[in-house]
Amino acid sequence: MSFHLSTWSVKNPVSVLVLFLFLSIFGLFSFFQLGINDQPNVDVPVVQVTITQRGAGPEELEFQVTQKVEDAVSSVNLIDSISSTVNDGRSVTTINFELEADANQATNDVRNAIAQIRQDLPADINEPIVQKLEFAGGAIATYVVSSEKRSVDELTDLVDRRIARDLANVDGVAQVNRIGGKDREVRIDLDPARLQAYNITATEVNEQVRNLNLNLSGGRSNLGEGEQNIRTIGSAQTVRNLANYPIILSNGDTIPLKNLGEIRDGFAEARQSAYLDNEAVVGFSILRSTGSNLVTVADNVEKKLEQIKQNLPDDINIELIFTRATAIRNSYEGTIGSLIIGSILTVISVGIFLRDIRATLITGLALPLSIIPTFLVMQALDYTLNGMTLLALALAMGNLVDDAICMIENIDQHLNMGKKPYQAAMDAAREIGLAVVATTATIVAVFLPVAFMGGVPGQFFQPFGVTVAVATMFSTLVATTMTPMLSAYLLKSKPAHKRYNHHEINPSGKWHPYRGLLKWALRNKISTLLIALIFFIGSLQLIPYIPQGLFTEPDQGLSLVEVELPPGASLENTEKLVFDVTNKLTSQSAVENVLANIGENDVSNALLYVNLLPKENREVSLQDFQSQMRPIFKQIPGARVTFRSQGAGGGSKDLTIVLKSDDGQILTETAQELEKQMQSIPGLVEVSSSASLVKPEIIIQPDLAKAGDLGVSVNAIARTASLATIGDNDSNLAKFNLRDRQIPIRVQINPEYRQNIETIKNLKVPTNDGSLVTLDSVASIRLATGPAEIQRYNRQRQVELGANLQGISLGDALEAVKALPIMNPLPSEVSEEPAGDAEIMRDVFTRFLSAVFLAISCIYAILVLLYGNFLYPFAILAALPLSIGGALLGLLVTQKELALFALIGIVLLLGLVTKNAILLVDFALSGMKEGKSQRDAVIYAGVSRLRPIVMTSISTIAGMLPIALAWGADGEVRSPMAIAVIGGFTTSTLLTLIVVPVIFCYVDNFIHWLSKLWRNEQAEEVQQVLNLEETLNK
């Protein structure tokens, strides 16, 4: 088919030019329409159930709420996993669904399941929130708002009521989350002594405030000729009015509310704060919706903020702290730069061999004419220019000119035969057409299984595999149409004195050293195969010495620092320690600024965003900076200060180990022992365990006998303690009406009295007869400890252990942990669950291995179809192992990780090495069809195909060189891929030229032996028939 297409192209140059002009114009148009993103959109249906109960401890919530929620949703179809996190007053259950599940239907199913158990949940919880997670990844940008003239309270109001509302309307913005600030509320801080004096409880005060402060509908009336609605306005118009509300006492008297405590329009008890370089600010972060383009959303947010700034007072400053869009743009520009430089090097390398400016330009045209139409397909498939598609184009760069090189080189050989360019183009295209199609089919066969390998990795790699396959197919279209057509009309005939014939096996020829080596290999086949086998086996022994991981973390100038004080620490203590950490960070010359988000999850925790100077303005890398700071952090007393990992696994540490069990006690003991043993592994730093975090608690244990005698219920005891110390649930709070919003009214004991446990003991609890008794008369009250946080996975309690890596790879660290005594074996009640980057690494490696086996099977099937023979393809496939040794050697020498991108490079090698082997086998078979002996045909194939094989190899290496040298932003991430390709292609090219001919001879001999055996069996059968006939005739 290809040679017919080539002949048609030569005869119809205008049609070919119009075709590629059309593809190029629309391809360029598509390129400018493509969005820029960090990674492909992976739409995994996720539903989250959030239930809050102020004041409830983690263990209480786990048993009364979380387990019931998990049991209820477990019956929903197509669930992949269920995970829960329970901490003070909050239970969050996340349900991950299979990819084929419909997100909206899944959300409805979960909502229905929760509705069915609502009556089984505690009555005083806030209504469960069931929502489909519609934001993609973490925050795409973080800003802070500051002013020298305004308080944090005013800045909070500005962020909540102005900035967040306006930004929420920007297309692609899913959420605007505030960092720090204060929530406004009207506070009624009751005095315990006054409550006792007036014989009233905080619970009763709260109920009366709720019942008095109401606006209700009152029906309709018909006065005159019209109709009017009737409204009852009971809510206080001012705080003064509220303070004068009459509170009814047990004896029927009334007193104003202000007599029971202090009433003020203020702010909720501070549970979070934000500081930029230790200066109080209010920040906000932007989350984008799924399917949206990160860079576009970030740009739209910037434009909207510019509009907002124009209407703000001059003293208010909105500062961008970090945006992922910058890193994405830098990575995009770095990859494009590497592509351009690689293209130039590729064309130069081709020109050195061809030494013909016209032939070089014709070959070089294959690059733009293959890449630009690919953008058209990418837009049609709704792809973006993201890390994976750009990587695909970078990976394909060295491969796109291979077909054109093979075509132009073969045309050059026919020109050396004295043919005119027109005839040479058609003859050469016919001769090599099948090989070009075969090589393209093998590349496509390699990458399509990667594109459709299933699961989340399959969605992630689909744009990658499809982009490589499409670009390769366009390169074949160029090689079989544009290249011969341009050659026919632009190349010149060669004078006799400039001709040389590659097809002649000339001992004095340019490639005589190779011919001599090939003849030696054919004379010493066993020795040749033995050398190849030793090289392959020896290369596999290098694997333990090569670092292994998921991928190299890029230096994007942002480091996250976690500060953890002992659970129970106050916000003030956390702030004081954060100031100290910030001072130590800002004293480093590489640091630009530090944003502290205190109280993100708990008042005892903080997350610091450490912005480093641009790479060119600092002397240390991100990794070196973290290594320098770790000893400094260790010296900080009273807290755990560690770096948070930014890996793909979503965990806070580079290495994550998860243990599960139904027995919480054994699980905790096992986790504590594992944490202790992990600390002894060199290279593991900042080891931590969620089991080691316990929080002080006050346990109220009702005395059921006394409570029963006095008519006091357990619910009354719990509600008294809750309302007095933290107030009612948010949904039950009375509201103070302003013109444009409602402010919650919180009734609770004055915080200064809550610092004494005697206040809690003396709280009044109502009995059945209306009298009041003290809390300690019906319950014992004591100090104790409990878990600060409980994690669950697939309806079992789990403990997460983590560690950061310093001077050790993820694979080596994982093996070291597996070899610890506590892990061999784990207690029978405890099991390990893969998690974090290690889980992704296992999943991806397993799927890649399956995809490679499928790719090899596809390559074999294609070769069988093309050559009509089941055995010759084995001569071609024998080249595959020869590439692995060079790839591993390259990674070992450069000390790059055998990680995700290196695996991608090795997958490409499967196709590239197969292409070279196909050229050799295809020409050897052609020589044998022309009447050459097996030996002469093999030597003929090797010598005649040596130049195009070396040219394609060098052009591929040249195209990969900028990537291997890590040019451009995030170049260190892509570098292992190029190094694997360069190393593997170098060794495989050298070995393929020697080993494949030898294996071909063995395969061909075996085929002839089978044919001879078949013919002998047939001859014997014929002779037996003749003998039988002769016997019958006699």
LUMBA-576490 format. One record per residue (C-alpha): residue in one letter; x, y, z. Coordinates in steps of 0.1 Angstrom, whole numbers, padded with zeros to 4 digits, always signed. Example, Ala and Ser with C-alpha at 12.3 -4.5 7.8 and 13.67 -1.06 7.14 Angstrom:
2
A+0123-0045+0078S+0137-0011+0071
# end
This chain:
1034
M+0000+0000+0000S+0028+0024+0009F+0047+0021-0024H+0015+0028-0043L+0009+0059-0022S+0045+0070-0028T+0041+0065-0065W+0009+0085-0065S+0026+0113-0045V+0054+0116-0070K+0030+0118-0098N+0006+0143-0080P+0029+0168-0063V+0002+0195-0061S-0022+0173-0042V+0005+0164-0017L+0015+0200-0011V-0022+0210-0007L-0028+0182+0018F+0002+0191+0040L-0006+0228+0037F-0041+0221+0049L-0028+0200+0078S-0001+0226+0088I-0025+0256+0087F-0052+0238+0108G-0025+0223+0130L-0010+0257+0138F-0045+0270+0145S-0051+0241+0168F-0018+0247+0186F-0028+0282+0196Q-0062+0269+0208L-0047+0242+0230G-0048+0250+0267I-0017+0247+0289N-0021+0224+0319D+0001+0207+0344Q-0012+0171+0338P-0040+0154+0318N-0074+0157+0333V-0081+0125+0352D-0118+0125+0362V-0121+0100+0391P-0156+0101+0406V-0152+0111+0443V-0180+0118+0468Q-0173+0131+0503V-0195+0130+0533T-0188+0156+0560I-0204+0155+0594T-0196+0179+0623Q-0205+0177+0659R-0189+0205+0680G-0169+0192+0709A-0171+0155+0700G-0139+0135+0704P-0125+0114+0676E-0133+0080+0692E-0168+0091+0700L-0174+0103+0664E-0158+0071+0650F-0183+0048+0668Q-0214+0070+0666V-0210+0085+0632T-0181+0073+0609Q-0187+0036+0612K-0224+0040+0605V-0217+0062+0575E-0192+0036+0561D-0216+0007+0566A-0244+0027+0549V-0224+0037+0517S-0206+0004+0513S-0237-0010+0495V-0235+0016+0468N-0224+0002+0434L-0190+0006+0418I-0171+0017+0449D-0133+0014+0447S-0124+0024+0482I-0137+0042+0513S-0114+0063+0535S-0123+0083+0566T-0105+0109+0587V-0119+0117+0622N-0107+0144+0644D-0122+0168+0670G-0158+0175+0660R-0154+0164+0624S-0158+0132+0604V-0149+0132+0567T-0156+0100+0547T-0143+0100+0511I-0157+0074+0487N-0137+0068+0456F-0156+0052+0427E-0145+0031+0397L-0138+0052+0366E-0169+0039+0348A-0192+0052+0376D-0214+0083+0369A-0204+0110+0394N-0238+0125+0396Q-0255+0091+0401A-0229+0081+0427T-0235+0113+0446N-0273+0107+0447D-0268+0071+0458V-0245+0082+0486R-0270+0109+0496N-0298+0084+0497A-0277+0060+0518I-0270+0087+0544A-0307+0098+0545Q-0317+0062+0554I-0294+0062+0585R-0300+0099+0596Q-0322+0089+0625D-0295+0065+0638L-0270+0093+0640P-0267+0116+0671A-0294+0143+0671D-0271+0171+0678I-0249+0168+0648N-0250+0193+0620E-0268+0181+0589P-0245+0157+0569I-0230+0174+0538V-0228+0150+0508Q-0209+0165+0479K-0192+0155+0447L-0156+0167+0447E-0155+0190+0417F-0121+0206+0423A-0090+0192+0406G-0058+0188+0427G-0047+0213+0453A-0047+0251+0453I-0035+0266+0420A-0027+0299+0435T-0023+0315+0470Y-0026+0352+0478V-0025+0373+0509V-0043+0406+0518S-0025+0430+0540S-0028+0466+0551E-0009+0489+0575K-0041+0507+0585R-0066+0479+0589S-0071+0451+0614V-0073+0414+0606D-0110+0417+0613E-0115+0442+0586L-0094+0422+0561T-0114+0391+0569D-0146+0409+0561L-0130+0422+0528V-0119+0387+0518D-0152+0370+0527R-0177+0395+0514R-0159+0410+0484I-0129+0391+0471A-0141+0356+0476R-0176+0363+0462D-0162+0380+0431L-0136+0353+0424A-0162+0325+0429N-0179+0338+0397V-0147+0334+0376D-0150+0306+0351G-0132+0275+0363V-0129+0285+0399A-0144+0257+0422Q-0136+0272+0456V-0120+0301+0473N-0106+0291+0507R-0097+0317+0532I-0064+0313+0551G-0064+0328+0586G-0088+0356+0596K-0117+0357+0621D-0153+0348+0618R-0177+0374+0632E-0203+0364+0657V-0223+0379+0686R-0210+0363+0718I-0229+0358+0750D-0202+0349+0776L-0220+0337+0807D-0207+0341+0842P-0209+0308+0861A-0214+0326+0895R-0244+0346+0881L-0259+0315+0866Q-0257+0298+0900A-0271+0328+0918Y-0301+0330+0895N-0305+0292+0895I-0304+0289+0857T-0283+0268+0833A-0265+0278+0802T-0287+0253+0783E-0318+0271+0794V-0304+0305+0785N-0295+0292+0750E-0330+0279+0744Q-0346+0311+0755V-0324+0332+0733R-0332+0309+0703N-0369+0311+0709L-0370+0349+0714N-0347+0359+0686L-0369+0348+0657N-0385+0362+0626L-0415+0341+0616S-0443+0343+0591G-0477+0351+0605G-0502+0343+0577R-0522+0368+0555S-0547+0395+0560N-0572+0414+0537L-0573+0450+0548G-0591+0473+0524E-0590+0460+0489G-0556+0444+0491E-0539+0414+0506Q-0510+0416+0531N-0485+0391+0544I-0482+0390+0582R-0447+0387+0597T-0436+0384+0633I-0403+0402+0639G-0387+0390+0671S-0350+0392+0663A-0330+0419+0680Q-0321+0449+0659T-0290+0458+0679V-0267+0442+0703R-0282+0465+0730N-0316+0452+0723L-0303+0417+0726A-0287+0425+0759N-0320+0436+0773Y-0339+0404+0763P-0359+0391+0793I-0348+0357+0805I-0374+0338+0825L-0361+0323+0858S-0374+0291+0874N-0395+0311+0899G-0412+0330+0871D-0393+0363+0875T-0374+0378+0845I-0341+0395+0843P-0323+0411+0813L-0298+0388+0795K-0270+0412+0803N-0273+0403+0840L-0260+0368+0833G-0228+0378+0815E-0212+0398+0788I-0228+0404+0754R-0207+0418+0726D-0205+0420+0688G-0172+0404+0682F-0156+0374+0667A-0156+0336+0672E-0129+0321+0693A-0097+0322+0672R-0089+0287+0658Q-0067+0298+0629S-0044+0327+0618A-0020+0336+0590Y+0013+0354+0589L+0035+0366+0561D+0071+0368+0574N+0055+0371+0609E+0032+0399+0599A-0005+0392+0604V-0024+0389+0571V-0055+0372+0557G-0049+0349+0528F-0069+0329+0503S-0063+0300+0479I-0079+0292+0446L-0091+0257+0437R-0101+0250+0401S-0130+0228+0389T-0124+0195+0372G-0119+0197+0335S-0108+0233+0336N-0075+0246+0323L-0051+0255+0352V-0032+0283+0334T-0064+0298+0319V-0081+0298+0353A-0050+0314+0370D-0049+0341+0343N-0086+0348+0347V-0082+0351+0385E-0054+0376+0379K-0075+0397+0356K-0104+0397+0381L-0081+0407+0409E-0068+0436+0389Q-0104+0448+0385I-0110+0443+0422K-0079+0462+0431Q-0090+0493+0412N-0120+0497+0435L-0101+0491+0468P-0085+0517+0490D-0048+0524+0483D-0037+0510+0517I-0049+0474+0508N-0023+0452+0492I-0031+0419+0475E+0001+0399+0470L+0005+0367+0450I+0025+0342+0471F+0026+0312+0448T+0009+0300+0416R+0014+0267+0399A+0008+0285+0366T+0043+0299+0367A+0059+0265+0371I+0037+0251+0343R+0046+0279+0319N+0083+0274+0327S+0080+0237+0322Y+0062+0243+0289E+0087+0267+0277G+0116+0245+0288T+0101+0215+0269I+0094+0235+0238G+0129+0249+0239S+0143+0214+0242L+0122+0203+0212I+0135+0232+0191I+0172+0226+0200G+0167+0188+0196S+0152+0194+0162I+0182+0216+0151L+0207+0190+0164T+0188+0162+0146V+0188+0181+0113I+0225+0189+0117S+0234+0152+0124V+0215+0142+0092G+0233+0168+0072I+0266+0156+0083F+0258+0122+0068L+0240+0132+0037R+0263+0162+0028D+0235+0174+0006I+0217+0206+0016R+0186+0197-0003A+0183+0162+0010T+0189+0175+0045L+0161+0200+0042I+0138+0174+0028T+0145+0152+0058G+0143+0180+0083L+0108+0189+0070A+0096+0157+0085L+0098+0172+0120P+0074+0202+0116L+0051+0183+0091S+0047+0154+0117I+0043+0175+0148I+0021+0203+0136P-0007+0181+0123T-0006+0162+0156F-0019+0194+0173L-0050+0191+0151V-0057+0156+0165M-0049+0167+0200Q-0075+0194+0199A-0101+0171+0184L-0095+0147+0213D-0097+0176+0238Y-0061+0172+0250T-0040+0200+0264L-0003+0209+0263N+0005+0193+0296G+0034+0174+0311M+0024+0141+0294T+0016+0154+0259L+0047+0176+0258L+0067+0146+0271A+0052+0125+0242L+0064+0151+0217A+0098+0153+0232L+0100+0115+0232A+0089+0113+0196M+0113+0140+0184G+0142+0116+0177N+0119+0091+0161L+0100+0114+0137V+0128+0117+0111D+0137+0080+0111D+0113+0071+0083A+0123+0101+0063I+0160+0093+0069C+0154+0057+0057M+0135+0070+0026I+0160+0097+0016E+0190+0075+0022N+0175+0048+0000I+0167+0074-0027D+0203+0085-0024Q+0215+0050-0030H+0194+0048-0062L+0208+0081-0074N+0242+0065-0070M+0231+0039-0094G+0228+0066-0121K+0190+0070-0120K+0172+0103-0124P+0157+0117-0092Y+0121+0110-0105Q+0128+0073-0111A+0150+0070-0080A+0123+0083-0058M+0097+0059-0070D+0120+0029-0071A+0134+0036-0036A+0100+0041-0022R+0088+0008-0036E+0118-0010-0022I+0116+0003+0013G+0079+0009+0016L+0071-0023+0035A+0099-0017+0060V+0087+0018+0067V+0051+0006+0073A+0064-0022+0095T+0085+0001+0117T+0056+0026+0121A+0033-0002+0131T+0057-0014+0158I+0060+0021+0173V+0022+0023+0174A+0019-0012+0188V+0043-0002+0216F+0025+0030+0227L-0012+0022+0222P-0011-0005+0250V+0004+0021+0273A-0024+0045+0264F-0051+0020+0273M-0036+0001+0302G-0066+0008+0324G-0072+0024+0358V-0061+0059+0368P-0026+0054+0353G-0044+0045+0320Q-0063+0078+0321F-0031+0096+0329F-0011+0080+0301Q-0037+0079+0274P-0029+0114+0260F+0008+0104+0261G+0004+0071+0242V-0020+0085+0217T+0001+0116+0210V+0032+0095+0203A+0013+0071+0181V-0004+0099+0161A+0029+0118+0156T+0046+0086+0144M+0018+0079+0119F+0021+0114+0105S+0059+0109+0102T+0052+0078+0082L+0027+0097+0060V+0054+0124+0054A+0081+0097+0046T+0059+0079+0021T+0044+0110+0004M+0062+0143+0009T+0097+0129+0011P+0097+0110-0022M+0077+0137-0039L+0102+0165-0029S+0131+0142-0037A+0118+0136-0072Y+0116+0173-0080L+0143+0189-0059L+0172+0165-0058K+0197+0164-0086S+0212+0136-0106K+0247+0125-0096P+0276+0127-0120A+0294+0095-0125H+0325+0106-0106K+0304+0113-0075R+0286+0081-0074Y+0293+0053-0050N+0271+0022-0046H+0262+0010-0011H+0248-0022-0025E+0282-0034-0036I+0300-0054-0010N+0333-0037-0016P+0362-0047+0007S+0378-0014+0003G+0345+0005+0009K+0339+0030+0036W+0322+0005+0060H+0348-0023+0056P+0355-0025+0094Y+0319-0033+0100R+0318-0059+0072G+0348-0076+0087L+0332-0077+0121L+0300-0090+0107K+0318-0118+0088W+0336-0127+0120A+0302-0129+0138L+0288-0151+0111R+0318-0175+0114N+0315-0175+0152K+0278-0175+0158I+0278-0192+0192S+0305-0169+0205T+0285-0139+0193L+0253-0150+0210L+0273-0158+0241I+0287-0123+0243A+0252-0109+0238L+0237-0131+0265I+0265-0122+0290F+0259-0085+0283F+0221-0089+0288I+0224-0110+0320G+0252-0087+0333S+0231-0056+0327L+0203-0071+0348Q+0227-0073+0377L+0230-0035+0377I+0194-0030+0388P+0201-0032+0426Y+0227-0005+0422I+0203+0019+0404P+0181+0042+0425Q+0144+0034+0421G+0115+0057+0427L+0084+0072+0411F+0098+0104+0396T+0123+0131+0404E+0107+0159+0423P+0113+0192+0403D+0127+0223+0419Q+0099+0248+0415G+0111+0270+0443L+0084+0261+0469S+0090+0241+0500L+0062+0231+0525V+0071+0229+0562E+0048+0212+0587V+0049+0224+0623E+0033+0201+0649L+0030+0208+0685P+0018+0182+0710P-0020+0179+0706G-0038+0202+0730A-0014+0231+0725S-0031+0264+0723L-0031+0287+0692E-0009+0312+0710N+0017+0286+0717T+0016+0274+0681E+0020+0310+0668K+0050+0316+0691L+0068+0286+0678V+0059+0294+0642F+0074+0328+0646D+0107+0311+0657V+0106+0287+0627T+0099+0316+0603N+0128+0336+0616K+0152+0306+0610L+0138+0303+0575T+0140+0339+0565S+0176+0341+0577Q+0185+0318+0548S+0197+0337+0518A+0177+0315+0494V+0144+0323+0510E+0122+0350+0496N+0092+0349+0520V+0073+0326+0543L+0035+0323+0546A+0023+0306+0578N-0011+0290+0578I-0018+0282+0615G-0047+0260+0625E-0053+0245+0591N-0065+0212+0607D-0060+0219+0644V-0047+0248+0665S-0016+0228+0673N-0006+0225+0637A+0007+0249+0611L+0017+0247+0574L+0044+0270+0562Y+0047+0279+0525V+0084+0287+0520N+0091+0306+0487L+0126+0304+0475L+0143+0328+0451P+0143+0319+0414K+0169+0292+0406E+0192+0317+0389N+0193+0339+0420R+0201+0313+0446E+0231+0290+0451V+0214+0260+0465S+0188+0236+0450L+0155+0229+0467Q+0168+0195+0479D+0200+0210+0493F+0180+0237+0511Q+0159+0211+0528S+0190+0191+0538Q+0205+0222+0553M+0174+0231+0573R+0167+0196+0588P+0194+0198+0614I+0182+0232+0624F+0146+0220+0627K+0157+0192+0650Q+0171+0216+0675I+0137+0233+0680P+0123+0220+0713G+0086+0211+0719A+0075+0205+0683R+0080+0184+0653V+0091+0205+0623T+0094+0186+0591F+0092+0191+0553R+0060+0180+0536S+0064+0159+0504Q+0049+0171+0472G+0048+0137+0456A+0021+0123+0434G+0008+0100+0461G-0009+0127+0480G+0009+0119+0513S+0028+0144+0534K+0060+0123+0533D+0081+0108+0505L+0076+0073+0519T+0042+0062+0534I+0035+0029+0551V-0001+0022+0561L-0011-0005+0587K-0047-0017+0592S-0064-0036+0619D-0098-0041+0636D-0079-0042+0669G-0069-0006+0678Q-0046-0015+0706I-0025-0040+0687L-0025-0016+0657T-0011+0012+0679E+0016-0009+0695T+0027-0023+0661A+0029+0012+0646Q+0049+0025+0675E+0074-0003+0672L+0076+0001+0634E+0082+0039+0639K+0110+0031+0663Q+0127+0006+0639M+0123+0029+0608Q+0143+0056+0627S+0173+0033+0625I+0173+0031+0587P+0200+0054+0572G+0185+0079+0547L+0150+0080+0564V+0145+0113+0581E+0116+0130+0599V+0099+0096+0606S+0065+0100+0621S+0034+0080+0629S-0002+0091+0633A-0005+0066+0662S+0019+0086+0683L-0004+0117+0684V-0026+0117+0715K-0046+0146+0728P-0055+0155+0764E-0092+0150+0772I-0116+0156+0800I-0137+0125+0805I-0172+0128+0820Q-0183+0094+0832P-0220+0095+0843D-0228+0076+0875L-0259+0059+0862A-0273+0050+0896K-0271+0086+0910A-0282+0101+0877G-0312+0077+0877D-0322+0086+0913L-0321+0123+0905G-0338+0120+0871V-0308+0132+0851S-0303+0117+0816V-0269+0111+0800N-0280+0133+0771A-0286+0162+0796I-0252+0157+0811A-0235+0158+0776R-0255+0187+0764T-0248+0208+0795A-0211+0203+0791S-0212+0210+0754L-0233+0241+0755A-0215+0256+0784T-0180+0252+0769I-0184+0256+0731G-0220+0266+0725D-0246+0250+0704N-0241+0234+0669D-0237+0261+0643S-0269+0251+0625N-0289+0255+0658L-0274+0289+0668A-0297+0319+0670K-0289+0345+0643F-0284+0383+0645N-0298+0399+0614L-0278+0425+0596R-0289+0443+0564D-0270+0419+0541R-0263+0388+0562Q-0269+0369+0595I-0244+0367+0623P-0245+0337+0646I-0252+0343+0683R-0232+0319+0705V-0241+0313+0741Q-0213+0297+0763I-0194+0300+0795N-0169+0329+0795P-0136+0314+0782E-0116+0326+0812Y-0136+0304+0835R-0132+0273+0813Q-0095+0272+0823N-0105+0257+0856I-0118+0221+0858E-0138+0232+0889T-0160+0253+0866I-0170+0222+0847K-0176+0202+0878N-0199+0229+0892L-0220+0232+0860K-0257+0228+0867V-0277+0200+0852P-0316+0200+0853T-0334+0171+0869N-0369+0157+0861D-0386+0178+0888G-0370+0210+0875S-0344+0214+0902L-0307+0218+0894V-0277+0196+0906T-0240+0200+0900L-0224+0180+0872D-0199+0163+0896S-0228+0150+0917V-0240+0127+0889A-0207+0120+0871S-0170+0115+0877I-0148+0141+0859R-0111+0133+0852L-0083+0141+0829A-0072+0115+0803T-0058+0112+0768G-0072+0100+0735P-0062+0099+0698A-0059+0133+0682E-0070+0118+0649I-0083+0085+0637Q-0079+0073+0601R-0098+0045+0585Y-0095+0027+0552N-0121+0003+0538R-0140+0002+0571Q-0109-0007+0592R-0089+0016+0615Q-0055+0024+0600V-0023+0041+0611E-0001+0060+0587L+0037+0061+0591G+0058+0084+0570A+0093+0094+0564N+0112+0117+0541L+0141+0105+0520Q+0176+0119+0521G+0203+0101+0501I+0182+0070+0495S+0157+0061+0467L+0121+0053+0473G+0126+0017+0461D+0156+0011+0484A+0138+0027+0513L+0108+0005+0508E+0130-0026+0507A+0147-0016+0539V+0114-0011+0557K+0102-0045+0545A+0133-0061+0560L+0127-0047+0595P+0120-0074+0622I+0085-0060+0630M+0075-0066+0594N+0086-0102+0593P+0060-0110+0599L+0035-0085+0611P+0011-0096+0638S-0018-0117+0624E-0043-0090+0633V-0024-0063+0614S-0021-0060+0576E-0002-0035+0554E-0019-0014+0528P+0001+0001+0499A+0000+0039+0501G+0015+0071+0488D+0041+0072+0461A+0050+0036+0468E+0015+0025+0460I+0015+0045+0428M+0049+0031+0419R+0038-0005+0423D+0006+0001+0404V+0023+0020+0375F+0052-0005+0373T+0028-0035+0372R+0006-0019+0346F+0037-0009+0325L+0050-0044+0327S+0016-0057+0314A+0016-0031+0287V+0051-0041+0276F+0041-0077+0273L+0011-0067+0253A+0032-0044+0231I+0056-0072+0223S+0027-0095+0215C+0013-0068+0191I+0047-0063+0175Y+0050-0100+0169A+0015-0102+0154I+0022-0073+0131L+0055-0088+0119V+0038-0121+0112L+0011-0104+0091L+0037-0084+0072Y+0061-0112+0065G+0037-0141+0063N+0059-0162+0086F+0058-0171+0122L+0095-0175+0128Y+0113-0146+0111P+0098-0121+0136F+0118-0138+0163A+0150-0126+0147I+0136-0091+0150L+0124-0094+0185A+0158-0107+0196A+0170-0071+0195L+0147-0061+0223P+0168-0073+0253L+0199-0057+0238S+0186-0022+0245I+0179-0028+0282G+0215-0031+0292G+0225+0002+0277A+0195+0019+0293L+0204+0005+0328L+0241+0014+0323G+0232+0049+0314L+0210+0053+0345L+0238+0038+0367V+0265+0061+0354T+0244+0092+0357Q+0228+0080+0390K+0194+0088+0377E+0164+0069+0392L+0149+0039+0374A+0115+0056+0377L+0085+0065+0357F+0101+0086+0330A+0130+0061+0326L+0104+0034+0321I+0088+0055+0294G+0122+0058+0277I+0127+0020+0278V+0092+0015+0263L+0103+0038+0234L+0134+0017+0230L+0113-0014+0222G+0099+0004+0191L+0132+0020+0181V+0153-0011+0184T+0126-0031+0165K+0128-0005+0136N+0165-0011+0131A+0161-0049+0132I+0133-0047+0107L+0155-0028+0083L+0181-0056+0085V+0158-0085+0082D+0137-0069+0055F+0168-0063+0033A+0182-0098+0040L+0149-0114+0029S+0149-0092-0002G+0185-0102-0010M+0176-0139-0007K+0146-0134-0030E+0170-0119-0056G+0190-0151-0055K+0218-0143-0030S+0230-0169-0006Q+0220-0166+0030R+0255-0153+0040D+0258-0128+0011A+0222-0116+0017V+0229-0110+0054I+0262-0092+0047Y+0244-0072+0019A+0216-0062+0044G+0241-0052+0071V+0264-0031+0048S+0235-0015+0028R+0215-0007+0059L+0244+0004+0081R+0243+0040+0071P+0205+0046+0076I+0207+0027+0109V+0236+0048+0122M+0219+0079+0109T+0186+0072+0127S+0205+0063+0158I+0226+0094+0159S+0197+0117+0150T+0176+0101+0178I+0205+0106+0202A+0210+0142+0190G+0173+0149+0194M+0173+0136+0230L+0205+0153+0240P+0189+0186+0253I+0165+0166+0274A+0192+0143+0288L+0212+0174+0298A+0181+0187+0317W+0178+0219+0298G+0149+0241+0307A+0126+0242+0337D+0118+0208+0353G+0145+0193+0331E+0156+0170+0359V+0123+0153+0357R+0126+0145+0320S+0163+0137+0320P+0161+0100+0330M+0139+0093+0300A+0164+0107+0275I+0193+0090+0293A+0176+0056+0291V+0169+0061+0254I+0205+0073+0246G+0221+0046+0266G+0198+0018+0253F+0199+0030+0217T+0237+0033+0217T+0244-0003+0228S+0215-0018+0210T+0226-0002+0177L+0260-0017+0180L+0248-0051+0191T+0218-0052+0167L+0241-0048+0137I+0260-0080+0148V+0236-0101+0168V+0204-0098+0147P+0222-0111+0115V+0234-0141+0135I+0200-0149+0149F+0185-0144+0115C+0208-0171+0101Y+0197-0195+0129V+0161-0188+0123D+0164-0191+0085N+0183-0224+0089F+0156-0237+0112I+0129-0227+0087H+0148-0246+0059W+0152-0276+0082L+0115-0276+0089S+0108-0273+0052K+0132-0301+0044L+0116-0322+0071W+0082-0315+0057R+0092-0323+0022N+0108-0356+0033E+0077-0366+0052Q+0056-0358+0021A+0080-0378-0001E+0078-0407+0022E+0040-0406+0021V+0041-0405-0017Q+0065-0434-0018Q+0043-0454+0005V+0013-0448-0017L+0033-0458-0048N+0045-0489-0030L+0010-0498-0020E-0003-0493-0055E+0025-0515-0069T+0017-0542-0043L-0020-0541-0052N-0012-0543-0090K+0009-0574-0084
# end
